[in-house]
Amino acid sequence: MNKSIEALLNDQIKYEANASMHYLAMASWADENGYNGVSEFFYKQSEEERLHMTKLVKFVNERSGKVIVPGLEKPKDDFGSLNELFEDFLRSEMFVTEQINHVIFECLDKKDYNVHNFMQWYVTEQLEEEAVARTLLDKLNIIGDDKSGHYMFDRDINTIATDVEVEE
Ligand code: OFO
């Protein structure tokens, strides 16, 4: 495996791990603040990011690359509001998308079509996750500070998230 691509994939492993810890902290904050639906949503997101990380680890090993398992970074664990939580969520997903685009660019540059092909799964995944994050933040922006709106958002979050459709 090309060394620059191997390094980018290792970076990606770290970003997915960081996202997993970040979402775990979000889940815990929501749990602590009585938003059970939001907390379930982020516990699930956290698990998904861990799987994204593992998928990369396995792929790099299959391709006889050298995996560097990253250390844990302490994530932000205090959020002023639900809006802040979801703004961070969208920002985090946009950051990951940017990094994936970077990997794709390098694959094309180095003509590694195998890694390019593998990374398409992540491209699709990011498209969906960004759409979900945007939809949820849009809803919260409509709700504003309304407490009963927050109550309903928390109750319905998983339905709202699964109803998001992405045009490909
Ligand atoms: Fe790993 O899927 Fe988003 O970040």
Backbone and ligand atoms as CSV (ligand in chain L), in Angstrom:
chain,resi,resn,atom,element,x,y,z
A,1,MET,N,N,0.843,-1.196,0.000
A,1,MET,CA,C,0.000,0.000,0.000
A,1,MET,C,C,0.885,1.257,0.000
A,2,ASN,N,N,0.495,2.193,-0.810
A,2,ASN,CA,C,1.228,3.457,-0.872
A,2,ASN,C,C,1.292,4.119,0.528
A,3,LYS,N,N,2.462,4.612,0.885
A,3,LYS,CA,C,2.667,5.123,2.256
A,3,LYS,C,C,1.792,6.339,2.585
A,4,SER,N,N,1.600,7.218,1.596
A,4,SER,CA,C,0.787,8.400,1.918
A,4,SER,C,C,-0.680,7.990,2.109
A,5,ILE,N,N,-1.114,6.997,1.345
A,5,ILE,CA,C,-2.496,6.529,1.527
A,5,ILE,C,C,-2.621,5.796,2.866
A,6,GLU,N,N,-1.618,5.009,3.187
A,6,GLU,CA,C,-1.633,4.308,4.480
A,6,GLU,C,C,-1.732,5.330,5.633
A,7,ALA,N,N,-0.966,6.412,5.523
A,7,ALA,CA,C,-0.991,7.436,6.582
A,7,ALA,C,C,-2.371,8.094,6.664
A,8,LEU,N,N,-2.969,8.363,5.502
A,8,LEU,CA,C,-4.302,8.991,5.514
A,8,LEU,C,C,-5.348,8.041,6.093
A,9,LEU,N,N,-5.213,6.751,5.788
A,9,LEU,CA,C,-6.179,5.785,6.337
A,9,LEU,C,C,-6.014,5.685,7.853
A,10,ASN,N,N,-4.774,5.767,8.314
A,10,ASN,CA,C,-4.564,5.766,9.767
A,10,ASN,C,C,-5.147,7.019,10.409
A,11,ASP,N,N,-5.012,8.153,9.719
A,11,ASP,CA,C,-5.657,9.379,10.229
A,11,ASP,C,C,-7.164,9.169,10.307
A,12,GLN,N,N,-7.694,8.537,9.264
A,12,GLN,CA,C,-9.141,8.321,9.220
A,12,GLN,C,C,-9.599,7.417,10.366
A,13,ILE,N,N,-8.779,6.428,10.691
A,13,ILE,CA,C,-9.076,5.545,11.833
A,13,ILE,C,C,-9.208,6.409,13.096
A,14,LYS,N,N,-8.295,7.356,13.226
A,14,LYS,CA,C,-8.315,8.247,14.401
A,14,LYS,C,C,-9.568,9.141,14.394
A,15,TYR,N,N,-9.934,9.665,13.232
A,15,TYR,CA,C,-11.113,10.541,13.183
A,15,TYR,C,C,-12.388,9.785,13.539
A,16,GLU,N,N,-12.472,8.542,13.060
A,16,GLU,CA,C,-13.673,7.747,13.362
A,16,GLU,C,C,-13.704,7.433,14.868
A,17,ALA,N,N,-12.532,7.142,15.436
A,17,ALA,CA,C,-12.451,6.866,16.880
A,17,ALA,C,C,-12.838,8.112,17.671
A,18,ASN,N,N,-12.331,9.265,17.242
A,18,ASN,CA,C,-12.672,10.519,17.936
A,18,ASN,C,C,-14.171,10.794,17.848
A,19,ALA,N,N,-14.742,10.554,16.664
A,19,ALA,CA,C,-16.184,10.794,16.500
A,19,ALA,C,C,-16.956,9.870,17.454
A,20,SER,N,N,-16.505,8.634,17.575
A,20,SER,CA,C,-17.188,7.691,18.457
A,20,SER,C,C,-17.175,8.194,19.903
A,21,MET,N,N,-16.028,8.698,20.371
A,21,MET,CA,C,-15.928,9.201,21.746
A,21,MET,C,C,-16.721,10.501,21.926
A,22,HIS,N,N,-16.673,11.324,20.893
A,22,HIS,CA,C,-17.408,12.583,20.907
A,22,HIS,C,C,-18.910,12.290,21.074
A,23,TYR,N,N,-19.424,11.329,20.313
A,23,TYR,CA,C,-20.861,11.011,20.361
A,23,TYR,C,C,-21.231,10.293,21.662
A,24,LEU,N,N,-20.262,9.579,22.212
A,24,LEU,CA,C,-20.519,8.942,23.508
A,24,LEU,C,C,-20.693,10.024,24.584
A,25,ALA,N,N,-19.850,11.051,24.520
A,25,ALA,CA,C,-19.968,12.165,25.479
A,25,ALA,C,C,-21.294,12.898,25.266
A,26,MET,N,N,-21.723,13.018,24.011
A,26,MET,CA,C,-22.999,13.670,23.725
A,26,MET,C,C,-24.154,12.841,24.289
A,27,ALA,N,N,-24.067,11.526,24.099
A,27,ALA,CA,C,-25.111,10.618,24.605
A,27,ALA,C,C,-25.212,10.750,26.117
A,28,SER,N,N,-24.068,10.813,26.752
A,28,SER,CA,C,-24.050,10.875,28.202
A,28,SER,C,C,-24.618,12.210,28.701
A,29,TRP,N,N,-24.260,13.294,28.005
A,29,TRP,CA,C,-24.800,14.614,28.380
A,29,TRP,C,C,-26.332,14.596,28.246
A,30,ALA,N,N,-26.826,14.039,27.141
A,30,ALA,CA,C,-28.271,14.006,26.909
A,30,ALA,C,C,-28.963,13.145,27.977
A,31,ASP,N,N,-28.339,12.028,28.307
A,31,ASP,CA,C,-28.854,11.122,29.338
A,31,ASP,C,C,-28.990,11.877,30.664
A,32,GLU,N,N,-27.932,12.578,31.007
A,32,GLU,CA,C,-27.869,13.324,32.265
A,32,GLU,C,C,-28.927,14.428,32.315
A,33,ASN,N,N,-29.245,14.984,31.146
A,33,ASN,CA,C,-30.179,16.104,31.109
A,33,ASN,C,C,-31.618,15.706,30.781
A,34,GLY,N,N,-31.888,14.414,30.806
A,34,GLY,CA,C,-33.265,13.940,30.651
A,34,GLY,C,C,-33.745,13.788,29.216
A,35,TYR,N,N,-32.842,13.895,28.246
A,35,TYR,CA,C,-33.241,13.708,26.841
A,35,TYR,C,C,-32.954,12.254,26.444
A,36,ASN,N,N,-33.886,11.379,26.775
A,36,ASN,CA,C,-33.609,9.946,26.567
A,36,ASN,C,C,-33.529,9.554,25.099
A,37,GLY,N,N,-34.381,10.178,24.272
A,37,GLY,CA,C,-34.359,9.858,22.840
A,37,GLY,C,C,-33.048,10.300,22.206
A,38,VAL,N,N,-32.638,11.512,22.546
A,38,VAL,CA,C,-31.387,12.056,21.999
A,38,VAL,C,C,-30.214,11.194,22.469
A,39,SER,N,N,-30.270,10.788,23.712
A,39,SER,CA,C,-29.179,9.982,24.238
A,39,SER,C,C,-29.104,8.630,23.511
A,40,GLU,N,N,-30.244,7.983,23.292
A,40,GLU,CA,C,-30.231,6.714,22.541
A,40,GLU,C,C,-29.648,6.920,21.139
A,41,PHE,N,N,-30.060,8.035,20.514
A,41,PHE,CA,C,-29.576,8.355,19.172
A,41,PHE,C,C,-28.045,8.437,19.162
A,42,PHE,N,N,-27.472,9.139,20.140
A,42,PHE,CA,C,-26.007,9.296,20.145
A,42,PHE,C,C,-25.271,8.046,20.626
A,43,TYR,N,N,-25.895,7.260,21.504
A,43,TYR,CA,C,-25.243,5.982,21.869
A,43,TYR,C,C,-25.097,5.135,20.603
A,44,LYS,N,N,-26.134,5.154,19.793
A,44,LYS,CA,C,-26.111,4.375,18.552
A,44,LYS,C,C,-25.080,4.941,17.566
A,45,GLN,N,N,-25.072,6.272,17.449
A,45,GLN,CA,C,-24.092,6.913,16.549
A,45,GLN,C,C,-22.664,6.561,16.968
A,46,SER,N,N,-22.455,6.574,18.284
A,46,SER,CA,C,-21.125,6.279,18.812
A,46,SER,C,C,-20.701,4.856,18.408
A,47,GLU,N,N,-21.625,3.915,18.549
A,47,GLU,CA,C,-21.332,2.527,18.147
A,47,GLU,C,C,-21.011,2.450,16.660
A,48,GLU,N,N,-21.798,3.188,15.866
A,48,GLU,CA,C,-21.584,3.158,14.406
A,48,GLU,C,C,-20.192,3.654,14.053
A,49,GLU,N,N,-19.776,4.739,14.707
A,49,GLU,CA,C,-18.442,5.288,14.396
A,49,GLU,C,C,-17.347,4.294,14.783
A,50,ARG,N,N,-17.592,3.567,15.860
A,50,ARG,CA,C,-16.609,2.547,16.263
A,50,ARG,C,C,-16.507,1.466,15.174
A,51,LEU,N,N,-17.658,1.108,14.607
A,51,LEU,CA,C,-17.643,0.117,13.521
A,51,LEU,C,C,-16.937,0.660,12.286
A,52,HIS,N,N,-17.129,1.962,12.018
A,52,HIS,CA,C,-16.439,2.573,10.867
A,52,HIS,C,C,-14.922,2.500,11.066
A,53,MET,N,N,-14.523,2.716,12.326
A,53,MET,CA,C,-13.096,2.649,12.641
A,53,MET,C,C,-12.581,1.222,12.420
A,54,THR,N,N,-13.319,0.238,12.947
A,54,THR,CA,C,-12.881,-1.160,12.849
A,54,THR,C,C,-12.821,-1.628,11.396
A,55,LYS,N,N,-13.797,-1.161,10.614
A,55,LYS,CA,C,-13.824,-1.533,9.186
A,55,LYS,C,C,-12.517,-1.079,8.504
A,56,LEU,N,N,-12.067,0.121,8.850
A,56,LEU,CA,C,-10.803,0.634,8.286
A,56,LEU,C,C,-9.603,-0.166,8.787
A,57,VAL,N,N,-9.613,-0.485,10.081
A,57,VAL,CA,C,-8.499,-1.255,10.654
A,57,VAL,C,C,-8.368,-2.587,9.894
A,58,LYS,N,N,-9.490,-3.263,9.698
A,58,LYS,CA,C,-9.468,-4.567,9.015
A,58,LYS,C,C,-8.986,-4.413,7.574
A,59,PHE,N,N,-9.452,-3.356,6.925
A,59,PHE,CA,C,-9.072,-3.145,5.524
A,59,PHE,C,C,-7.566,-2.899,5.385
A,60,VAL,N,N,-7.029,-2.034,6.233
A,60,VAL,CA,C,-5.585,-1.732,6.152
A,60,VAL,C,C,-4.796,-3.027,6.392
A,61,ASN,N,N,-5.235,-3.832,7.351
A,61,ASN,CA,C,-4.541,-5.103,7.608
A,61,ASN,C,C,-4.644,-6.057,6.426
A,62,GLU,N,N,-5.831,-6.124,5.828
A,62,GLU,CA,C,-6.009,-6.997,4.651
A,62,GLU,C,C,-5.059,-6.618,3.526
A,63,ARG,N,N,-4.824,-5.315,3.415
A,63,ARG,CA,C,-3.942,-4.812,2.361
A,63,ARG,C,C,-2.479,-4.790,2.798
A,64,SER,N,N,-2.176,-5.478,3.901
A,64,SER,CA,C,-0.819,-5.562,4.462
A,64,SER,C,C,-0.216,-4.206,4.808
A,65,GLY,N,N,-1.069,-3.272,5.181
A,65,GLY,CA,C,-0.563,-1.992,5.669
A,65,GLY,C,C,-0.307,-2.089,7.159
A,66,LYS,N,N,0.220,-1.024,7.736
A,66,LYS,CA,C,0.484,-0.998,9.187
A,66,LYS,C,C,-0.540,-0.095,9.855
A,67,VAL,N,N,-1.358,-0.718,10.722
A,67,VAL,CA,C,-2.379,0.053,11.445
A,67,VAL,C,C,-1.771,0.694,12.689
A,68,ILE,N,N,-2.125,1.953,12.917
A,68,ILE,CA,C,-1.737,2.597,14.180
A,68,ILE,C,C,-3.025,2.857,14.956
A,69,VAL,N,N,-3.203,2.089,16.015
A,69,VAL,CA,C,-4.410,2.281,16.829
A,69,VAL,C,C,-4.216,3.555,17.654
A,70,PRO,N,N,-5.137,4.517,17.493
A,70,PRO,CA,C,-4.915,5.816,18.150
A,70,PRO,C,C,-5.237,5.804,19.637
A,71,GLY,N,N,-4.619,6.726,20.365
A,71,GLY,CA,C,-4.971,6.923,21.777
A,71,GLY,C,C,-6.264,7.728,21.860
A,72,LEU,N,N,-6.860,7.751,23.030
A,72,LEU,CA,C,-8.128,8.468,23.191
A,72,LEU,C,C,-7.896,9.950,23.450
A,73,GLU,N,N,-8.692,10.757,22.747
A,73,GLU,CA,C,-8.665,12.202,23.004
A,73,GLU,C,C,-9.880,12.518,23.861
A,74,LYS,N,N,-9.722,13.354,24.873
A,74,LYS,CA,C,-10.896,13.680,25.693
A,74,LYS,C,C,-11.852,14.551,24.879
A,75,PRO,N,N,-13.080,14.070,24.683
A,75,PRO,CA,C,-14.011,14.889,23.886
A,75,PRO,C,C,-14.657,15.983,24.731
A,76,LYS,N,N,-15.202,16.974,24.053
A,76,LYS,CA,C,-16.011,17.986,24.736
A,76,LYS,C,C,-17.180,17.260,25.401
A,77,ASP,N,N,-17.484,17.583,26.652
A,77,ASP,CA,C,-18.564,16.829,27.300
A,77,ASP,C,C,-19.605,17.725,27.960
A,78,ASP,N,N,-19.536,19.032,27.646
A,78,ASP,CA,C,-20.562,19.916,28.187
A,78,ASP,C,C,-21.144,20.743,27.049
A,79,PHE,N,N,-22.449,20.801,27.010
A,79,PHE,CA,C,-23.125,21.492,25.911
A,79,PHE,C,C,-24.167,22.428,26.521
A,80,GLY,N,N,-24.210,23.644,26.009
A,80,GLY,CA,C,-25.113,24.635,26.587
A,80,GLY,C,C,-26.572,24.347,26.296
A,81,SER,N,N,-26.838,23.632,25.226
A,81,SER,CA,C,-28.221,23.417,24.810
A,81,SER,C,C,-28.274,22.281,23.789
A,82,LEU,N,N,-29.497,21.855,23.477
A,82,LEU,CA,C,-29.672,20.838,22.426
A,82,LEU,C,C,-29.149,21.373,21.097
A,83,ASN,N,N,-29.405,22.682,20.855
A,83,ASN,CA,C,-28.927,23.274,19.597
A,83,ASN,C,C,-27.413,23.168,19.476
A,84,GLU,N,N,-26.735,23.488,20.566
A,84,GLU,CA,C,-25.271,23.417,20.544
A,84,GLU,C,C,-24.811,21.976,20.272
A,85,LEU,N,N,-25.509,21.035,20.880
A,85,LEU,CA,C,-25.171,19.614,20.691
A,85,LEU,C,C,-25.250,19.240,19.209
A,86,PHE,N,N,-26.330,19.671,18.563
A,86,PHE,CA,C,-26.523,19.288,17.166
A,86,PHE,C,C,-25.692,20.130,16.202
A,87,GLU,N,N,-25.341,21.338,16.614
A,87,GLU,CA,C,-24.393,22.110,15.790
A,87,GLU,C,C,-23.044,21.386,15.783
A,88,ASP,N,N,-22.648,20.905,16.951
A,88,ASP,CA,C,-21.377,20.159,17.041
A,88,ASP,C,C,-21.437,18.870,16.224
A,89,PHE,N,N,-22.591,18.233,16.256
A,89,PHE,CA,C,-22.765,16.984,15.505
A,89,PHE,C,C,-22.556,17.237,14.007
A,90,LEU,N,N,-23.229,18.280,13.501
A,90,LEU,CA,C,-23.094,18.592,12.074
A,90,LEU,C,C,-21.649,18.977,11.737
A,91,ARG,N,N,-21.034,19.782,12.596
A,91,ARG,CA,C,-19.650,20.196,12.355
A,91,ARG,C,C,-18.724,18.978,12.309
A,92,SER,N,N,-18.946,18.055,13.210
A,92,SER,CA,C,-18.111,16.853,13.269
A,92,SER,C,C,-18.278,16.023,11.983
A,93,GLU,N,N,-19.514,15.866,11.529
A,93,GLU,CA,C,-19.748,15.087,10.305
A,93,GLU,C,C,-19.137,15.782,9.084
A,94,MET,N,N,-19.235,17.112,9.057
A,94,MET,CA,C,-18.659,17.837,7.920
A,94,MET,C,C,-17.138,17.698,7.905
A,95,PHE,N,N,-16.552,17.695,9.082
A,95,PHE,CA,C,-15.099,17.519,9.180
A,95,PHE,C,C,-14.698,16.141,8.634
A,96,VAL,N,N,-15.432,15.110,9.059
A,96,VAL,CA,C,-15.109,13.747,8.607
A,96,VAL,C,C,-15.269,13.644,7.084
A,97,THR,N,N,-16.314,14.242,6.552
A,97,THR,CA,C,-16.525,14.211,5.100
A,97,THR,C,C,-15.332,14.829,4.369
A,98,GLU,N,N,-14.882,15.950,4.898
A,98,GLU,CA,C,-13.734,16.644,4.295
A,98,GLU,C,C,-12.503,15.731,4.266
A,99,GLN,N,N,-12.293,15.025,5.368
A,99,GLN,CA,C,-11.121,14.139,5.449
A,99,GLN,C,C,-11.256,12.970,4.480
A,100,ILE,N,N,-12.476,12.469,4.342
A,100,ILE,CA,C,-12.697,11.365,3.402
A,100,ILE,C,C,-12.432,11.836,1.973
A,101,ASN,N,N,-12.869,13.038,1.671
A,101,ASN,CA,C,-12.600,13.595,0.338
A,101,ASN,C,C,-11.101,13.695,0.075
A,102,HIS,N,N,-10.388,13.995,1.113
A,102,HIS,CA,C,-8.941,14.092,1.035
A,102,HIS,C,C,-8.334,12.718,0.664
A,103,VAL,N,N,-8.824,11.680,1.329
A,103,VAL,CA,C,-8.349,10.313,1.022
A,103,VAL,C,C,-8.661,9.971,-0.437
A,104,ILE,N,N,-9.875,10.277,-0.858
A,104,ILE,CA,C,-10.305,9.980,-2.228
A,104,ILE,C,C,-9.385,10.695,-3.236
A,105,PHE,N,N,-9.098,11.943,-2.938
A,105,PHE,CA,C,-8.234,12.728,-3.822
A,105,PHE,C,C,-6.870,12.045,-3.962
A,106,GLU,N,N,-6.341,11.618,-2.832
A,106,GLU,CA,C,-5.017,10.977,-2.824
A,106,GLU,C,C,-5.056,9.638,-3.597
A,107,CYS,N,N,-6.150,8.893,-3.436
A,107,CYS,CA,C,-6.298,7.607,-4.146
A,107,CYS,C,C,-6.256,7.834,-5.669
A,108,LEU,N,N,-6.942,8.867,-6.106
A,108,LEU,CA,C,-6.966,9.138,-7.549
A,108,LEU,C,C,-5.581,9.590,-8.008
A,109,ASP,N,N,-4.971,10.420,-7.184
A,109,ASP,CA,C,-3.643,10.916,-7.520
A,109,ASP,C,C,-2.634,9.766,-7.627
A,110,LYS,N,N,-2.737,8.811,-6.693
A,110,LYS,CA,C,-1.778,7.694,-6.678
A,110,LYS,C,C,-2.299,6.484,-7.468
A,111,LYS,N,N,-3.428,6.651,-8.097
A,111,LYS,CA,C,-4.068,5.590,-8.890
A,111,LYS,C,C,-4.301,4.302,-8.084
A,112,ASP,N,N,-4.696,4.457,-6.842
A,112,ASP,CA,C,-5.045,3.283,-6.050
A,112,ASP,C,C,-6.567,3.112,-6.099
A,113,TYR,N,N,-7.032,2.397,-7.103
A,113,TYR,CA,C,-8.476,2.277,-7.329
A,113,TYR,C,C,-9.126,1.313,-6.348
A,114,ASN,N,N,-8.318,0.457,-5.779
A,114,ASN,CA,C,-8.846,-0.477,-4.793
A,114,ASN,C,C,-9.285,0.280,-3.519
A,115,VAL,N,N,-8.394,1.127,-2.994
A,115,VAL,CA,C,-8.759,1.924,-1.809
A,115,VAL,C,C,-9.880,2.900,-2.186
A,116,HIS,N,N,-9.787,3.433,-3.374
A,116,HIS,CA,C,-10.821,4.356,-3.854
A,116,HIS,C,C,-12.189,3.682,-3.809
A,117,ASN,N,N,-12.227,2.464,-4.284
A,117,ASN,CA,C,-13.463,1.699,-4.302
A,117,ASN,C,C,-13.962,1.440,-2.879
A,118,PHE,N,N,-13.063,1.040,-2.004
A,118,PHE,CA,C,-13.409,0.786,-0.599
A,118,PHE,C,C,-13.987,2.051,0.048
A,119,MET,N,N,-13.396,3.195,-0.262
A,119,MET,CA,C,-13.804,4.445,0.378
A,119,MET,C,C,-15.188,4.937,-0.079
A,120,GLN,N,N,-15.679,4.372,-1.180
A,120,GLN,CA,C,-17.003,4.812,-1.646
A,120,GLN,C,C,-18.085,4.546,-0.598
A,121,TRP,N,N,-17.902,3.467,0.149
A,121,TRP,CA,C,-18.860,3.147,1.218
A,121,TRP,C,C,-18.932,4.317,2.213
A,122,TYR,N,N,-17.770,4.891,2.519
A,122,TYR,CA,C,-17.704,6.012,3.474
A,122,TYR,C,C,-18.318,7.274,2.876
A,123,VAL,N,N,-18.142,7.446,1.580
A,123,VAL,CA,C,-18.726,8.622,0.919
A,123,VAL,C,C,-20.251,8.580,1.077
A,124,THR,N,N,-20.837,7.427,0.795
A,124,THR,CA,C,-22.295,7.274,0.904
A,124,THR,C,C,-22.747,7.461,2.345
A,125,GLU,N,N,-22.008,6.859,3.255
A,125,GLU,CA,C,-22.338,6.952,4.679
A,125,GLU,C,C,-22.342,8.416,5.139
A,126,GLN,N,N,-21.334,9.168,4.705
A,126,GLN,CA,C,-21.240,10.572,5.113
A,126,GLN,C,C,-22.395,11.401,4.554
A,127,LEU,N,N,-22.764,11.085,3.324
A,127,LEU,CA,C,-23.875,11.792,2.700
A,127,LEU,C,C,-25.123,11.643,3.564
A,128,GLU,N,N,-25.355,10.407,4.011
A,128,GLU,CA,C,-26.534,10.128,4.842
A,128,GLU,C,C,-26.413,10.810,6.204
A,129,GLU,N,N,-25.245,10.696,6.810
A,129,GLU,CA,C,-25.108,11.231,8.168
A,129,GLU,C,C,-25.178,12.754,8.184
A,130,GLU,N,N,-24.610,13.372,7.165
A,130,GLU,CA,C,-24.712,14.840,7.107
A,130,GLU,C,C,-26.161,15.261,6.902
A,131,ALA,N,N,-26.880,14.516,6.072
A,131,ALA,CA,C,-28.287,14.856,5.822
A,131,ALA,C,C,-29.096,14.722,7.113
A,132,VAL,N,N,-28.832,13.683,7.878
A,132,VAL,CA,C,-29.541,13.492,9.156
A,132,VAL,C,C,-29.202,14.637,10.111
A,133,ALA,N,N,-27.901,14.958,10.228
A,133,ALA,CA,C,-27.479,16.018,11.154
A,133,ALA,C,C,-28.119,17.346,10.755
A,134,ARG,N,N,-28.173,17.627,9.451
A,134,ARG,CA,C,-28.763,18.893,8.974
A,134,ARG,C,C,-30.250,18.940,9.260
A,135,THR,N,N,-30.928,17.837,8.989
A,135,THR,CA,C,-32.379,17.795,9.219
A,135,THR,C,C,-32.694,18.025,10.694
A,136,LEU,N,N,-31.946,17.359,11.567
A,136,LEU,CA,C,-32.219,17.495,13.007
A,136,LEU,C,C,-31.941,18.919,13.474
A,137,LEU,N,N,-30.857,19.508,12.980
A,137,LEU,CA,C,-30.537,20.883,13.371
A,137,LEU,C,C,-31.581,21.860,12.827
A,138,ASP,N,N,-32.048,21.628,11.614
A,138,ASP,CA,C,-33.114,22.477,11.056
A,138,ASP,C,C,-34.350,22.449,11.956
A,139,LYS,N,N,-34.713,21.239,12.378
A,139,LYS,CA,C,-35.910,21.118,13.250
A,139,LYS,C,C,-35.690,21.905,14.541
A,140,LEU,N,N,-34.509,21.769,15.107
A,140,LEU,CA,C,-34.234,22.472,16.367
A,140,LEU,C,C,-34.237,23.980,16.184
A,141,ASN,N,N,-33.779,24.432,15.033
A,141,ASN,CA,C,-33.801,25.873,14.773
A,141,ASN,C,C,-35.236,26.384,14.669
A,142,ILE,N,N,-36.122,25.545,14.151
A,142,ILE,CA,C,-37.537,25.938,14.088
A,142,ILE,C,C,-38.111,26.001,15.508
A,143,ILE,N,N,-37.747,25.000,16.311
A,143,ILE,CA,C,-38.281,24.910,17.677
A,143,ILE,C,C,-37.793,26.054,18.570
A,144,GLY,N,N,-36.545,26.468,18.360
A,144,GLY,CA,C,-35.972,27.539,19.199
A,144,GLY,C,C,-35.866,27.107,20.652
A,145,ASP,N,N,-36.360,27.975,21.558
A,145,ASP,CA,C,-36.214,27.687,22.999
A,145,ASP,C,C,-37.440,27.006,23.601
A,146,ASP,N,N,-38.385,26.669,22.760
A,146,ASP,CA,C,-39.652,26.139,23.252
A,146,ASP,C,C,-39.477,24.763,23.924
A,147,LYS,N,N,-39.779,24.712,25.211
A,147,LYS,CA,C,-39.536,23.479,25.981
A,147,LYS,C,C,-40.397,22.310,25.511
A,148,SER,N,N,-41.657,22.589,25.170
A,148,SER,CA,C,-42.500,21.465,24.737
A,148,SER,C,C,-42.029,20.973,23.358
A,149,GLY,N,N,-41.485,21.900,22.568
A,149,GLY,CA,C,-40.893,21.496,21.287
A,149,GLY,C,C,-39.705,20.562,21.510
A,150,HIS,N,N,-38.894,20.870,22.500
A,150,HIS,CA,C,-37.740,20.010,22.821
A,150,HIS,C,C,-38.201,18.636,23.290
A,151,TYR,N,N,-39.284,18.663,24.058
A,151,TYR,CA,C,-39.834,17.393,24.553
A,151,TYR,C,C,-40.244,16.512,23.362
A,152,MET,N,N,-40.927,17.121,22.398
A,152,MET,CA,C,-41.390,16.340,21.241
A,152,MET,C,C,-40.218,15.928,20.335
A,153,PHE,N,N,-39.258,16.800,20.209
A,153,PHE,CA,C,-38.058,16.476,19.414
A,153,PHE,C,C,-37.377,15.240,20.009
A,154,ASP,N,N,-37.242,15.245,21.327
A,154,ASP,CA,C,-36.590,14.120,22.014
A,154,ASP,C,C,-37.401,12.836,21.826
A,155,ARG,N,N,-38.703,12.974,21.877
A,155,ARG,CA,C,-39.577,11.798,21.720
A,155,ARG,C,C,-39.489,11.243,20.292
A,156,ASP,N,N,-39.378,12.151,19.293
A,156,ASP,CA,C,-39.499,11.729,17.893
A,156,ASP,C,C,-38.174,11.606,17.152
A,157,ILE,N,N,-37.066,11.876,17.799
A,157,ILE,CA,C,-35.789,11.978,17.075
A,157,ILE,C,C,-35.469,10.752,16.209
A,158,ASN,N,N,-35.737,9.573,16.734
A,158,ASN,CA,C,-35.335,8.392,15.945
A,158,ASN,C,C,-36.189,8.234,14.690
A,159,THR,N,N,-37.455,8.616,14.784
A,159,THR,CA,C,-38.322,8.576,13.596
A,159,THR,C,C,-37.872,9.635,12.601
A,160,ILE,N,N,-37.583,10.833,13.090
A,160,ILE,CA,C,-37.142,11.911,12.174
A,160,ILE,C,C,-35.869,11.451,11.458
A,161,ALA,N,N,-34.938,10.889,12.219
A,161,ALA,CA,C,-33.644,10.486,11.640
A,161,ALA,C,C,-33.821,9.373,10.609
A,162,THR,N,N,-34.676,8.389,10.888
A,162,THR,CA,C,-34.804,7.279,9.926
A,162,THR,C,C,-35.623,7.683,8.700
A,163,ASP,N,N,-36.382,8.773,8.827
A,163,ASP,CA,C,-37.186,9.217,7.669
A,163,ASP,C,C,-36.389,10.049,6.660
A,164,VAL,N,N,-35.157,10.423,7.030
A,164,VAL,CA,C,-34.371,11.274,6.125
A,164,VAL,C,C,-33.984,10.460,4.886
A,165,GLU,N,N,-34.316,11.014,3.729
A,165,GLU,CA,C,-33.947,10.320,2.504
A,165,GLU,C,C,-32.888,11.105,1.752
A,166,VAL,N,N,-31.935,10.369,1.181
A,166,VAL,CA,C,-30.835,11.039,0.490
A,166,VAL,C,C,-30.904,10.704,-0.992
A,167,GLU,N,N,-30.843,11.743,-1.817
A,167,GLU,CA,C,-30.783,11.533,-3.274
A,167,GLU,C,C,-29.367,11.190,-3.643
A,168,GLU,N,N,-29.173,10.121,-4.407
A,168,GLU,CA,C,-27.795,9.797,-4.826
A,168,GLU,C,C,-27.628,9.984,-6.316
L,1,OFO,FE1,FE,-18.004,7.570,10.346
L,1,OFO,O1,O,-19.589,8.185,9.765
L,1,OFO,FE2,FE,-19.874,9.953,10.108
L,1,OFO,O2,O,-18.481,10.505,10.884
